[in-house]
Amino acid sequence: MKLKLLLEDAVNAKVLRFYPLQDFSSWQLVFEYKAEAETAAELLVCPDFALAKSLWGDAVSLHICRYFGIVYLPDSVPSKLGEFLQTHALYLLSSDAKGAGLLADYDFHSIEYLSEFYDVSSPQKLLVCTQKELVNTVLSSAPQDFMHLIFGLEGFHLCLGAELWRYRPDAFRTAFHLAEKLCEQITDLKKIPFMTAQICLKDGSGAYSFFADRYDSYMAHVDYDLWYSLLTGWRKTYSNRPMKKVLELACGTANVACRFVQSGAQVDACDISYQMLENAYRKELKPNLYQASLTDPIPGRDYDLILCLFDSINYLSSKAEISTCLEEVSKALAEGGLFIFDISTLLNSMENFFDSSHWVKDHDSGLLHESFYEMGQRRQTSRLHLFKRWGASYSLQEEEHRQRVYMVQELIELIQDSPLQIKAVHSTNHKTNYYPKKISGIDHRHYRLFFILSKDELSD
């Protein structure tokens, strides 16, 4: 599923030209072999570095990660690459006499140890090397973090790297964003965006990346059966419609949606994180899955029940985004249908996520979860750092997530301005409907609150 959809996206983008790879034959996608790009707006792409070298030769190459670049010069400096080298800080090991000769016309820093290069804080730094073994050693320290460019007579080619699929499947999708920008700038190597590479590979456009593979174990304490019972109970209380068609927004690995599938309902589910969807796809009783954000138009219609759970609404950073979400949900709901979402409250941020940290270790990795609450911005920030054993050392992957802490009253006002009607506000530990008479001070009494909204039936 994953590779098929990703490759279809690449073809539809019309800016990437793929070389064929045997592993893709099962997806029944045909890729035409192209010896060179047809226009300056196309970039030749190979999805495997070893294959790229066999097709294009062991040529001059540039390897970009979030923090630096490595240039491999086996014999000479191509003129186009020379323009690029002049705009960056160059570093060369003092023992590399051949490299010193190749860089005779350039300013460069001579270093004794690689640690001297790593200690430089500038992201515009380049390590120049003529020794393939040294390049391979640096790349092997964290292969999932590097993008590969191979320079040939006709320009340069991008290799997304099979390493991305094995260690960070989400990075393959985010690499397309970098590739598109590279295509736009293909005639000017001086503009190869190091900072763009940093943004693309670091956060996956804001979606869950490596944490998606650990999400189920991290959430093992959640009683999903209890949540299902609460949701179905509220549905019976506040709607007369049968529960035949259900949609879960921001479904994660679809643990709740799968329970609705088991009940016999027709269930759709979406998430912005492709890796979350990939893990949901492995579930035996899975819903129909597709990728979308909370503010995207909803393709389906006439849902009896739409859900957005585990404080996913808090990821919408502005009131305008909340309003957009409510508008799209209203269009997708059947008359008399319900929209149920929950929020993480101010009390939750202040007591459980205010300058806290949590360390989880298993046999080959360690995960550090840091949480910060910014009172002035009412913003909750979570930073995840994964240290994974790689050979004798560890590689580091990071992602950051931000949530806005909404007060109940401001959400009520947004709902009142939307096409939906608020029916109830509940907590998990009381049957009481707090709306409208018991709302005062509720932000300081409960860690999590559920909002039940309806799309009222049209009167004759």
Summary of the structure (lengths in Angstrom):
residues: 460
radius of gyration: 25.7
end to end distance: 46.0
largest distance: 87.4
contacts: 1421
relative contact order: 0.09
helix: 37%
strand: 27%
